[in-house]
Amino acid sequence: MITRKSNIVTSISLKGIGSNMEKSLAEMQREVDLYISQFKEGYFSPLSMLARMSEEVGELAREVNHQFGEKPKKPSEEDNSIELELGDIMFITMCFANSLGIDLSKAHDSVMHKFNTRDANRWTLKNTD
């Protein structure tokens, strides 16, 4: 169910999704699409989204460097988190996929099949005894 106020989505309730339930990739892609579809501009072009994705990865790198690297934050810098930056990357990834008609669940399955076949003997398995 979509709740709109002055043609802006104020909340989205997906059937079967409660506060303690996890969303599927398909549900997240639909949620992003509902959000983007309320604006006349719609999705950015693929090149613009790639630039946005690069920006977000850079912001993630900065946060990782602040938390695990040698470069502390300046006192004047905004508090961000790795979690929020990963969320931004997920959002732009879903925008990118939606704009190109890509089902991220299928893409994930294809990638996992590739890793499970191509790299089946590449790494040392943990002892499962």
TORROFI-387195 format. One record per residue: x negated, y, z negated of N, C-alpha, C in turn; residue in three letters; residue number from 1. Coordinates in pm, whole numbers. Atoms other than C-alpha are relative to their C-alpha. Example, Ala and Ser with C-alpha at 12.3 -4.5 7.8 and 13.67 -1.06 7.14 Angstrom:
<n_X=-89	n_Y=-119	n_Z=0	ca_X=-1230	ca_Y=-450	ca_Z=-780	c_X=-90	c_Y=120	c_Z=0	r=Ala	k=1>
<n_X=82	n_Y=-119	n_Z=6	ca_X=-1367	ca_Y=-106	ca_Z=-714	c_X=77	c_Y=109	c_Z=-73	r=Ser	k=2>
END
This chain:
<n_X=-84	n_Y=-117	n_Z=0	ca_X=0	ca_Y=0	ca_Z=0	c_X=-89	c_Y=124	c_Z=0	r=Met	k=1>
<n_X=76	n_Y=-123	n_Z=-10	ca_X=-130	ca_Y=344	ca_Z=95	c_X=84	c_Y=113	c_Z=-57	r=Ile	k=2>
<n_X=-67	n_Y=-117	n_Z=56	ca_X=-38	ca_Y=650	ca_Z=-107	c_X=-61	c_Y=123	c_Z=64	r=Thr	k=3>
<n_X=48	n_Y=-120	n_Z=-68	ca_X=-63	ca_Y=975	ca_Z=89	c_X=55	c_Y=123	c_Z=-68	r=Arg	k=4>
<n_X=-42	n_Y=-130	n_Z=51	ca_X=-46	ca_Y=1331	ca_Z=-36	c_X=-49	c_Y=102	c_Z=101	r=Lys	k=5>
<n_X=35	n_Y=-96	n_Z=-105	ca_X=-38	ca_Y=1596	ca_Z=236	c_X=-89	c_Y=-64	c_Z=105	r=Ser	k=6>
<n_X=69	n_Y=74	n_Z=-105	ca_X=-161	ca_Y=1339	ca_Z=489	c_X=-143	c_Y=-41	c_Z=-37	r=Asn	k=7>
<n_X=131	n_Y=46	n_Z=47	ca_X=-468	ca_Y=1253	ca_Z=275	c_X=24	c_Y=-121	c_Z=-90	r=Ile	k=8>
<n_X=-14	n_Y=121	n_Z=81	ca_X=-506	ca_Y=906	ca_Z=129	c_X=-50	c_Y=29	c_Z=-140	r=Val	k=9>
<n_X=40	n_Y=-23	n_Z=140	ca_X=-509	ca_Y=939	ca_Z=-250	c_X=-30	c_Y=-131	c_Z=-70	r=Thr	k=10>
<n_X=33	n_Y=131	n_Z=56	ca_X=-512	ca_Y=569	ca_Z=-330	c_X=38	c_Y=-107	c_Z=99	r=Ser	k=11>
<n_X=-26	n_Y=114	n_Z=-86	ca_X=-519	ca_Y=238	ca_Z=-153	c_X=10	c_Y=-122	c_Z=-87	r=Ile	k=12>
<n_X=-17	n_Y=124	n_Z=74	ca_X=-383	ca_Y=-80	ca_Z=-300	c_X=11	c_Y=-112	c_Z=102	r=Ser	k=13>
<n_X=-1	n_Y=113	n_Z=-91	ca_X=-467	ca_Y=-395	ca_Z=-108	c_X=64	c_Y=-119	c_Z=-69	r=Leu	k=14>
<n_X=-72	n_Y=112	n_Z=59	ca_X=-236	ca_Y=-689	ca_Z=-170	c_X=-99	c_Y=-106	c_Z=-50	r=Lys	k=15>
<n_X=87	n_Y=103	n_Z=56	ca_X=-403	ca_Y=-941	ca_Z=-399	c_X=-127	c_Y=53	c_Z=-63	r=Gly	k=16>
<n_X=121	n_Y=-57	n_Z=56	ca_X=-671	ca_Y=-701	ca_Z=-512	c_X=35	c_Y=69	c_Z=-131	r=Ile	k=17>
<n_X=-21	n_Y=-59	n_Z=131	ca_X=-663	ca_Y=-630	ca_Z=-882	c_X=-129	c_Y=61	c_Z=-48	r=Gly	k=18>
<n_X=119	n_Y=-66	n_Z=50	ca_X=-908	ca_Y=-443	ca_Z=-1097	c_X=-113	c_Y=-100	c_Z=-30	r=Ser	k=19>
<n_X=102	n_Y=100	n_Z=33	ca_X=-1089	ca_Y=-768	ca_Z=-1183	c_X=-31	c_Y=-93	c_Z=117	r=Asn	k=20>
<n_X=22	n_Y=87	n_Z=-115	ca_X=-1080	ca_Y=-924	ca_Z=-837	c_X=-99	c_Y=65	c_Z=95	r=Met	k=21>
<n_X=96	n_Y=-53	n_Z=-97	ca_X=-1353	ca_Y=-887	ca_Z=-578	c_X=66	c_Y=16	c_Z=134	r=Glu	k=22>
<n_X=-51	n_Y=-24	n_Z=-134	ca_X=-1276	ca_Y=-745	ca_Z=-236	c_X=-86	c_Y=-77	c_Z=100	r=Lys	k=23>
<n_X=75	n_Y=63	n_Z=-108	ca_X=-1373	ca_Y=-934	ca_Z=76	c_X=-58	c_Y=110	c_Z=90	r=Ser	k=24>
<n_X=53	n_Y=-97	n_Z=-96	ca_X=-1579	ca_Y=-763	ca_Z=345	c_X=110	c_Y=52	c_Z=91	r=Leu	k=25>
<n_X=-110	n_Y=-42	n_Z=-88	ca_X=-1270	ca_Y=-758	ca_Z=567	c_X=89	c_Y=103	c_Z=-70	r=Ala	k=26>
<n_X=-82	n_Y=-95	n_Z=75	ca_X=-1071	ca_Y=-581	ca_Z=294	c_X=-72	c_Y=134	c_Z=-14	r=Glu	k=27>
<n_X=76	n_Y=-124	n_Z=11	ca_X=-1349	ca_Y=-327	ca_Z=245	c_X=-3	c_Y=72	c_Z=134	r=Met	k=28>
<n_X=0	n_Y=-63	n_Z=-132	ca_X=-1368	ca_Y=-266	ca_Z=620	c_X=135	c_Y=66	c_Z=29	r=Gln	k=29>
<n_X=-133	n_Y=-59	n_Z=-19	ca_X=-991	ca_Y=-206	ca_Z=628	c_X=16	c_Y=125	c_Z=-85	r=Arg	k=30>
<n_X=-9	n_Y=-116	n_Z=88	ca_X=-1015	ca_Y=31	ca_Z=332	c_X=-75	c_Y=119	c_Z=58	r=Glu	k=31>
<n_X=79	n_Y=-106	n_Z=-64	ca_X=-1289	ca_Y=232	ca_Z=506	c_X=74	c_Y=52	c_Z=123	r=Val	k=32>
<n_X=-71	n_Y=-42	n_Z=-120	ca_X=-1086	ca_Y=235	ca_Z=827	c_X=122	c_Y=85	c_Z=-34	r=Asp	k=33>
<n_X=-115	n_Y=-81	n_Z=44	ca_X=-777	ca_Y=363	ca_Z=643	c_X=-45	c_Y=139	c_Z=-41	r=Leu	k=34>
<n_X=52	n_Y=-130	n_Z=42	ca_X=-987	ca_Y=640	ca_Z=494	c_X=-38	c_Y=85	c_Z=122	r=Tyr	k=35>
<n_X=49	n_Y=-75	n_Z=-116	ca_X=-1153	ca_Y=743	ca_Z=824	c_X=114	c_Y=37	c_Z=94	r=Ile	k=36>
<n_X=-107	n_Y=-22	n_Z=-98	ca_X=-833	ca_Y=714	ca_Z=1030	c_X=92	c_Y=117	c_Z=-36	r=Ser	k=37>
<n_X=-84	n_Y=-114	n_Z=37	ca_X=-666	ca_Y=997	ca_Z=837	c_X=-55	c_Y=133	c_Z=54	r=Gln	k=38>
<n_X=63	n_Y=-121	n_Z=-50	ca_X=-905	ca_Y=1250	ca_Z=995	c_X=-3	c_Y=1	c_Z=153	r=Phe	k=39>
<n_X=-1	n_Y=-15	n_Z=-146	ca_X=-880	ca_Y=1381	ca_Z=1353	c_X=-135	c_Y=-38	c_Z=61	r=Lys	k=40>
<n_X=134	n_Y=25	n_Z=-54	ca_X=-1257	ca_Y=1351	ca_Z=1397	c_X=-30	c_Y=-149	c_Z=13	r=Glu	k=41>
<n_X=24	n_Y=145	n_Z=-5	ca_X=-1253	ca_Y=976	ca_Z=1330	c_X=-145	c_Y=-35	c_Z=-29	r=Gly	k=42>
<n_X=137	n_Y=47	n_Z=20	ca_X=-1578	ca_Y=784	ca_Z=1339	c_X=-97	c_Y=85	c_Z=81	r=Tyr	k=43>
<n_X=106	n_Y=-67	n_Z=-73	ca_X=-1902	ca_Y=953	ca_Z=1439	c_X=-47	c_Y=-92	c_Z=114	r=Phe	k=44>
<n_X=58	n_Y=81	n_Z=-108	ca_X=-2084	ca_Y=836	ca_Z=1753	c_X=-102	c_Y=-97	c_Z=-59	r=Ser	k=45>
<n_X=100	n_Y=96	n_Z=52	ca_X=-2317	ca_Y=535	ca_Z=1714	c_X=-135	c_Y=65	c_Z=-32	r=Pro	k=46>
<n_X=129	n_Y=-64	n_Z=30	ca_X=-2627	ca_Y=756	ca_Z=1735	c_X=7	c_Y=86	c_Z=-125	r=Leu	k=47>
<n_X=-16	n_Y=-79	n_Z=122	ca_X=-2493	ca_Y=990	ca_Z=1467	c_X=7	c_Y=-91	c_Z=-123	r=Ser	k=48>
<n_X=-8	n_Y=92	n_Z=114	ca_X=-2411	ca_Y=694	ca_Z=1245	c_X=-135	c_Y=-63	c_Z=-31	r=Met	k=49>
<n_X=134	n_Y=53	n_Z=24	ca_X=-2757	ca_Y=552	ca_Z=1294	c_X=-86	c_Y=103	c_Z=-75	r=Leu	k=50>
<n_X=72	n_Y=-105	n_Z=72	ca_X=-2900	ca_Y=886	ca_Z=1184	c_X=47	c_Y=8	c_Z=-145	r=Ala	k=51>
<n_X=-54	n_Y=-1	n_Z=137	ca_X=-2667	ca_Y=887	ca_Z=881	c_X=-53	c_Y=-119	c_Z=-80	r=Arg	k=52>
<n_X=50	n_Y=118	n_Z=68	ca_X=-2774	ca_Y=533	ca_Z=797	c_X=-147	c_Y=19	c_Z=-40	r=Met	k=53>
<n_X=142	n_Y=-27	n_Z=30	ca_X=-3140	ca_Y=637	ca_Z=817	c_X=-13	c_Y=95	c_Z=-118	r=Ser	k=54>
<n_X=0	n_Y=-93	n_Z=113	ca_X=-3067	ca_Y=928	ca_Z=582	c_X=29	c_Y=-73	c_Z=-131	r=Glu	k=55>
<n_X=-39	n_Y=72	n_Z=122	ca_X=-2899	ca_Y=697	ca_Z=331	c_X=-110	c_Y=-96	c_Z=-45	r=Glu	k=56>
<n_X=111	n_Y=89	n_Z=36	ca_X=-3185	ca_Y=445	ca_Z=344	c_X=-114	c_Y=81	c_Z=-60	r=Val	k=57>
<n_X=102	n_Y=-88	n_Z=58	ca_X=-3424	ca_Y=733	ca_Z=278	c_X=34	c_Y=41	c_Z=-143	r=Gly	k=58>
<n_X=-42	n_Y=-35	n_Z=136	ca_X=-3218	ca_Y=836	ca_Z=-25	c_X=-17	c_Y=-119	c_Z=-95	r=Glu	k=59>
<n_X=23	n_Y=120	n_Z=80	ca_X=-3230	ca_Y=476	ca_Z=-150	c_X=-148	c_Y=-15	c_Z=-32	r=Leu	k=60>
<n_X=145	n_Y=11	n_Z=20	ca_X=-3607	ca_Y=470	ca_Z=-101	c_X=-48	c_Y=99	c_Z=-106	r=Ala	k=61>
<n_X=37	n_Y=-102	n_Z=99	ca_X=-3637	ca_Y=790	ca_Z=-303	c_X=38	c_Y=-44	c_Z=-141	r=Arg	k=62>
<n_X=-44	n_Y=47	n_Z=132	ca_X=-3434	ca_Y=643	ca_Z=-591	c_X=-85	c_Y=-117	c_Z=-49	r=Glu	k=63>
<n_X=84	n_Y=113	n_Z=38	ca_X=-3636	ca_Y=320	ca_Z=-588	c_X=-138	c_Y=50	c_Z=-41	r=Val	k=64>
<n_X=131	n_Y=-56	n_Z=33	ca_X=-3957	ca_Y=521	ca_Z=-589	c_X=3	c_Y=70	c_Z=-136	r=Asn	k=65>
<n_X=-11	n_Y=-66	n_Z=131	ca_X=-3835	ca_Y=728	ca_Z=-886	c_X=8	c_Y=-103	c_Z=-113	r=His	k=66>
<n_X=-21	n_Y=98	n_Z=107	ca_X=-3733	ca_Y=420	ca_Z=-1081	c_X=-116	c_Y=-97	c_Z=-15	r=Gln	k=67>
<n_X=102	n_Y=104	n_Z=7	ca_X=-4013	ca_Y=178	ca_Z=-992	c_X=-138	c_Y=46	c_Z=48	r=Phe	k=68>
<n_X=126	n_Y=-48	n_Z=-55	ca_X=-4284	ca_Y=389	ca_Z=-830	c_X=-69	c_Y=98	c_Z=-92	r=Gly	k=69>
<n_X=82	n_Y=-93	n_Z=76	ca_X=-4530	ca_Y=647	ca_Z=-943	c_X=51	c_Y=143	c_Z=3	r=Glu	k=70>
<n_X=-48	n_Y=-137	n_Z=-17	ca_X=-4321	ca_Y=951	ca_Z=-854	c_X=124	c_Y=25	c_Z=-87	r=Lys	k=71>
<n_X=-116	n_Y=-29	n_Z=85	ca_X=-4100	ca_Y=1070	ca_Z=-1141	c_X=86	c_Y=110	c_Z=62	r=Pro	k=72>
<n_X=-90	n_Y=-105	n_Z=-46	ca_X=-3797	ca_Y=1288	ca_Z=-1072	c_X=-38	c_Y=133	c_Z=-62	r=Lys	k=73>
<n_X=14	n_Y=-135	n_Z=54	ca_X=-3822	ca_Y=1662	ca_Z=-1113	c_X=118	c_Y=22	c_Z=-93	r=Lys	k=74>
<n_X=-112	n_Y=-28	n_Z=91	ca_X=-3610	ca_Y=1791	ca_Z=-1401	c_X=121	c_Y=62	c_Z=70	r=Pro	k=75>
<n_X=-108	n_Y=-67	n_Z=-72	ca_X=-3407	ca_Y=1991	ca_Z=-1149	c_X=75	c_Y=-92	c_Z=97	r=Ser	k=76>
<n_X=-63	n_Y=91	n_Z=-97	ca_X=-3321	ca_Y=1685	ca_Z=-935	c_X=126	c_Y=-64	c_Z=-55	r=Glu	k=77>
<n_X=-129	n_Y=59	n_Z=33	ca_X=-2971	ca_Y=1545	ca_Z=-933	c_X=-17	c_Y=-146	c_Z=-42	r=Glu	k=78>
<n_X=1	n_Y=140	n_Z=40	ca_X=-2905	ca_Y=1216	ca_Z=-1110	c_X=74	c_Y=-83	c_Z=105	r=Asp	k=79>
<n_X=-59	n_Y=97	n_Z=-93	ca_X=-2840	ca_Y=946	ca_Z=-850	c_X=-38	c_Y=-136	c_Z=-51	r=Asn	k=80>
<n_X=38	n_Y=134	n_Z=42	ca_X=-2864	ca_Y=574	ca_Z=-881	c_X=-17	c_Y=-88	c_Z=122	r=Ser	k=81>
<n_X=18	n_Y=98	n_Z=-107	ca_X=-2973	ca_Y=283	ca_Z=-672	c_X=136	c_Y=-58	c_Z=38	r=Ile	k=82>
<n_X=-134	n_Y=54	n_Z=-26	ca_X=-2618	ca_Y=148	ca_Z=-706	c_X=80	c_Y=91	c_Z=93	r=Glu	k=83>
<n_X=-73	n_Y=-95	n_Z=-85	ca_X=-2465	ca_Y=464	ca_Z=-557	c_X=-59	c_Y=7	c_Z=140	r=Leu	k=84>
<n_X=63	n_Y=-6	n_Z=-132	ca_X=-2719	ca_Y=474	ca_Z=-274	c_X=31	c_Y=-126	c_Z=80	r=Glu	k=85>
<n_X=-39	n_Y=123	n_Z=-70	ca_X=-2649	ca_Y=108	ca_Z=-190	c_X=146	c_Y=7	c_Z=44	r=Leu	k=86>
<n_X=-140	n_Y=-19	n_Z=-38	ca_X=-2278	ca_Y=194	ca_Z=-192	c_X=14	c_Y=89	c_Z=122	r=Gly	k=87>
<n_X=-1	n_Y=-87	n_Z=-117	ca_X=-2344	ca_Y=478	ca_Z=54	c_X=-41	c_Y=-77	c_Z=126	r=Asp	k=88>
<n_X=46	n_Y=80	n_Z=-113	ca_X=-2532	ca_Y=235	ca_Z=279	c_X=109	c_Y=-97	c_Z=44	r=Ile	k=89>
<n_X=-111	n_Y=89	n_Z=-36	ca_X=-2242	ca_Y=-11	ca_Z=262	c_X=108	c_Y=76	c_Z=75	r=Met	k=90>
<n_X=-104	n_Y=-79	n_Z=-65	ca_X=-1996	ca_Y=264	ca_Z=355	c_X=-37	c_Y=32	c_Z=144	r=Phe	k=91>
<n_X=38	n_Y=-35	n_Z=-137	ca_X=-2192	ca_Y=381	ca_Z=660	c_X=-13	c_Y=-125	c_Z=86	r=Ile	k=92>
<n_X=6	n_Y=126	n_Z=-75	ca_X=-2253	ca_Y=18	ca_Z=762	c_X=139	c_Y=-42	c_Z=44	r=Thr	k=93>
<n_X=-138	n_Y=35	n_Z=-35	ca_X=-1878	ca_Y=-45	ca_Z=752	c_X=56	c_Y=96	c_Z=104	r=Met	k=94>
<n_X=-42	n_Y=-95	n_Z=-103	ca_X=-1812	ca_Y=275	ca_Z=948	c_X=-59	c_Y=-39	c_Z=136	r=Cys	k=95>
<n_X=70	n_Y=38	n_Z=-123	ca_X=-2068	ca_Y=167	ca_Z=1208	c_X=66	c_Y=-125	c_Z=60	r=Phe	k=96>
<n_X=-61	n_Y=125	n_Z=-47	ca_X=-1920	ca_Y=-184	ca_Z=1232	c_X=142	c_Y=25	c_Z=51	r=Ala	k=97>
<n_X=-138	n_Y=-28	n_Z=-41	ca_X=-1561	ca_Y=-58	ca_Z=1249	c_X=4	c_Y=71	c_Z=134	r=Asn	k=98>
<n_X=-2	n_Y=-79	n_Z=-124	ca_X=-1641	ca_Y=190	ca_Z=1525	c_X=-36	c_Y=-85	c_Z=121	r=Ser	k=99>
<n_X=42	n_Y=88	n_Z=-110	ca_X=-1794	ca_Y=-89	ca_Z=1733	c_X=82	c_Y=-129	c_Z=6	r=Leu	k=100>
<n_X=-86	n_Y=119	n_Z=0	ca_X=-1526	ca_Y=-350	ca_Z=1651	c_X=-71	c_Y=-125	c_Z=-50	r=Gly	k=101>
<n_X=78	n_Y=114	n_Z=53	ca_X=-1767	ca_Y=-572	ca_Z=1456	c_X=59	c_Y=-44	c_Z=-132	r=Ile	k=102>
<n_X=-48	n_Y=62	n_Z=124	ca_X=-1633	ca_Y=-806	ca_Z=1189	c_X=-124	c_Y=-37	c_Z=-82	r=Asp	k=103>
<n_X=121	n_Y=23	n_Z=80	ca_X=-1899	ca_Y=-796	ca_Z=917	c_X=-3	c_Y=-138	c_Z=-64	r=Leu	k=104>
<n_X=-3	n_Y=137	n_Z=53	ca_X=-1783	ca_Y=-1131	ca_Z=774	c_X=-58	c_Y=-97	c_Z=102	r=Ser	k=105>
<n_X=53	n_Y=86	n_Z=-106	ca_X=-1855	ca_Y=-1298	ca_Z=1108	c_X=-149	c_Y=27	c_Z=21	r=Lys	k=106>
<n_X=141	n_Y=-35	n_Z=-15	ca_X=-2184	ca_Y=-1109	ca_Z=1138	c_X=-83	c_Y=-64	c_Z=-112	r=Ala	k=107>
<n_X=68	n_Y=63	n_Z=114	ca_X=-2281	ca_Y=-1231	ca_Z=789	c_X=-14	c_Y=-150	c_Z=22	r=His	k=108>
<n_X=5	n_Y=145	n_Z=-24	ca_X=-2192	ca_Y=-1591	ca_Z=877	c_X=-105	c_Y=-34	c_Z=106	r=Asp	k=109>
<n_X=99	n_Y=24	n_Z=-105	ca_X=-2404	ca_Y=-1570	ca_Z=1194	c_X=-142	c_Y=16	c_Z=-52	r=Ser	k=110>
<n_X=133	n_Y=-24	n_Z=56	ca_X=-2702	ca_Y=-1428	ca_Z=1005	c_X=-38	c_Y=-113	c_Z=-95	r=Val	k=111>
<n_X=31	n_Y=108	n_Z=93	ca_X=-2677	ca_Y=-1693	ca_Z=732	c_X=-29	c_Y=-130	c_Z=74	r=Met	k=112>
<n_X=28	n_Y=119	n_Z=-82	ca_X=-2661	ca_Y=-1967	ca_Z=996	c_X=-142	c_Y=8	c_Z=57	r=His	k=113>
<n_X=134	n_Y=-20	n_Z=-56	ca_X=-2973	ca_Y=-1820	ca_Z=1158	c_X=-106	c_Y=-28	c_Z=-106	r=Lys	k=114>
<n_X=100	n_Y=21	n_Z=105	ca_X=-3163	ca_Y=-1813	ca_Z=828	c_X=-3	c_Y=-144	c_Z=-47	r=Phe	k=115>
<n_X=-5	n_Y=138	n_Z=47	ca_X=-3045	ca_Y=-2159	ca_Z=725	c_X=-53	c_Y=-101	c_Z=101	r=Asn	k=116>
<n_X=56	n_Y=91	n_Z=-100	ca_X=-3161	ca_Y=-2313	ca_Z=1052	c_X=-143	c_Y=39	c_Z=35	r=Thr	k=117>
<n_X=133	n_Y=-46	n_Z=-40	ca_X=-3459	ca_Y=-2105	ca_Z=1165	c_X=-100	c_Y=-8	c_Z=-115	r=Arg	k=118>
<n_X=90	n_Y=-6	n_Z=115	ca_X=-3606	ca_Y=-2069	ca_Z=816	c_X=20	c_Y=-114	c_Z=-99	r=Asp	k=119>
<n_X=-35	n_Y=110	n_Z=91	ca_X=-3490	ca_Y=-2402	ca_Z=672	c_X=-121	c_Y=-53	c_Z=-77	r=Ala	k=120>
<n_X=119	n_Y=54	n_Z=67	ca_X=-3846	ca_Y=-2514	ca_Z=590	c_X=-109	c_Y=104	c_Z=-21	r=Asn	k=121>
<n_X=99	n_Y=-107	n_Z=9	ca_X=-4017	ca_Y=-2178	ca_Z=570	c_X=-43	c_Y=29	c_Z=-143	r=Arg	k=122>
<n_X=27	n_Y=-38	n_Z=138	ca_X=-3996	ca_Y=-2123	ca_Z=194	c_X=-2	c_Y=-121	c_Z=-91	r=Trp	k=123>
<n_X=8	n_Y=107	n_Z=98	ca_X=-4074	ca_Y=-2340	ca_Z=-107	c_X=125	c_Y=1	c_Z=-85	r=Thr	k=124>
<n_X=-122	n_Y=8	n_Z=78	ca_X=-3752	ca_Y=-2459	ca_Z=-267	c_X=-32	c_Y=-14	c_Z=-148	r=Leu	k=125>
<n_X=14	n_Y=19	n_Z=144	ca_X=-3711	ca_Y=-2438	ca_Z=-642	c_X=27	c_Y=-146	c_Z=-32	r=Lys	k=126>
<n_X=-22	n_Y=138	n_Z=42	ca_X=-3725	ca_Y=-2769	ca_Z=-820	c_X=143	c_Y=-12	c_Z=-48	r=Asn	k=127>
<n_X=-141	n_Y=16	n_Z=36	ca_X=-3365	ca_Y=-2888	ca_Z=-846	c_X=25	c_Y=-125	c_Z=-84	r=Thr	k=128>
<n_X=-16	n_Y=122	n_Z=82	ca_X=-3430	ca_Y=-3193	ca_Z=-1069	c_X=72	c_Y=28	c_Z=-128	r=Asp	k=129>
END
